[in-house]
Every structure is written in C-alpha cells, then in structure tokens.
Amino acid sequence: MEVHLTPDQEAFVRQAIETGRFHRVEEAVHEALSLWEERERKRAEFLATLDDAKASLARGEGRTITQQSMRELAEDVKQRGQARLASEQPAPR
C-alpha cells in the first residue's frame, strides 16, 4: 500500500523520528492507525449507547426533567460524594 502525506504531515512524522519518538515512518503510521481504531471503537460504543437510549425513550422508560428533579439529583450526588469521602477518611486515633 502506498500512502501520500501532506507536506505538514511529513514534517510532523520527520520531527517525531528526529526527536526519538519513533525510529521509522512505519511506526508513526502504525501509531496513528491504532489511535484511529481506538477512536472509531469508542465512537461505535457511543452510538450503540445512544441507540439504546433512544429505544428506551421510545418504550416510555424516560422521565421528565424538571428543576425540582435536577435539584434532587444534585442533592443525591452531593450526599453520595460526602458519604464516599467520609468512608475514605482515616479513623480517629
């Protein structure tokens, strides 16, 4: 396979090799493809979660968000956070 990089991309790869980040161009390309694969995997997972959420809403499983429900959620998160912090504190001597 032959790949053509832009001049900026070539300079970027060259600099990475010169600074010791990579030893060969192939290593840089491999790293780039690995990162791209990871990003695409995360994107697919996110889209699947979004589809699940849409299906849940379609089944009527959602709930209406109001200022009161947001206050209650914030209070619940605050209480759980405080309880977690308290459980992580060392016991008094």
C-alpha positions as CSV (number, residue, x, y, z in Angstrom):
1,M,0.0,0.0,0.0
2,E,1.3,3.4,-0.9
3,V,0.3,6.4,1.2
4,H,0.9,10.1,0.4
5,L,1.1,12.5,3.2
6,T,0.8,16.3,3.0
7,P,4.0,18.3,3.5
8,D,2.9,19.2,7.0
9,Q,2.2,15.6,7.9
10,E,5.6,14.5,6.5
11,A,7.3,17.2,8.6
12,F,5.3,16.1,11.7
13,V,6.5,12.5,11.2
14,R,10.0,13.6,10.5
15,Q,10.1,15.6,13.7
16,A,8.8,12.6,15.7
17,I,11.6,10.5,14.3
18,E,14.3,13.1,14.8
19,T,13.2,13.6,18.5
20,G,13.3,9.8,19.1
21,R,9.6,9.3,19.4
22,F,9.7,6.8,16.6
23,H,12.5,5.1,14.7
24,R,10.8,4.6,11.4
25,V,7.9,6.1,9.4
26,E,6.0,2.8,9.7
27,E,6.0,3.1,13.5
28,A,4.4,6.6,13.3
29,V,1.8,5.3,10.8
30,H,1.1,2.3,13.0
31,E,0.6,4.5,16.0
32,A,-1.8,6.8,14.0
33,L,-3.8,3.9,12.8
34,S,-4.0,2.4,16.3
35,L,-5.3,5.7,17.7
36,W,-7.8,5.9,14.8
37,E,-9.0,2.4,15.5
38,E,-9.5,3.2,19.2
39,R,-11.4,6.4,18.4
40,E,-13.7,4.5,16.0
41,R,-14.3,1.8,18.6
42,K,-15.3,4.4,21.2
43,R,-17.5,6.1,18.6
44,A,-19.3,2.9,17.8
45,E,-19.8,2.2,21.5
46,F,-21.2,5.7,22.0
47,L,-23.6,5.3,19.0
48,A,-24.7,2.0,20.4
49,T,-25.4,3.6,23.8
50,L,-27.3,6.4,22.0
51,D,-29.4,3.8,20.1
52,D,-30.2,2.1,23.5
53,A,-31.2,5.4,25.0
54,K,-33.5,6.2,22.0
55,A,-35.1,2.8,22.2
56,S,-35.6,3.3,26.0
57,L,-37.3,6.6,25.4
58,A,-39.5,5.0,22.6
59,R,-40.6,2.4,25.1
60,G,-41.6,5.2,27.5
61,E,-38.9,4.5,30.0
62,G,-37.6,8.1,30.1
63,R,-38.5,10.6,32.7
64,T,-39.3,14.2,32.6
65,I,-36.5,16.5,33.7
66,T,-37.6,19.5,35.8
67,Q,-35.8,22.0,38.0
68,Q,-37.0,20.0,41.0
69,S,-35.8,16.7,39.7
70,M,-32.4,18.3,38.9
71,R,-32.2,19.7,42.5
72,E,-33.0,16.2,43.8
73,L,-30.3,14.6,41.6
74,A,-27.8,17.2,42.7
75,E,-28.6,16.6,46.3
76,D,-28.3,12.8,45.9
77,V,-24.9,13.2,44.1
78,K,-23.7,15.5,46.9
79,Q,-24.8,13.1,49.6
80,R,-23.2,10.1,47.9
81,G,-20.0,12.1,47.5
82,Q,-19.9,13.2,51.1
83,A,-20.5,9.6,52.2
84,R,-17.7,8.4,50.0
85,L,-15.3,11.0,51.3
86,A,-16.3,10.1,54.9
87,S,-15.6,6.4,54.3
88,E,-12.2,7.2,52.9
89,Q,-11.1,9.3,55.9
90,P,-8.7,7.5,58.3
91,A,-10.2,6.5,61.6
92,P,-9.5,8.9,64.5
93,R,-6.7,7.8,66.8
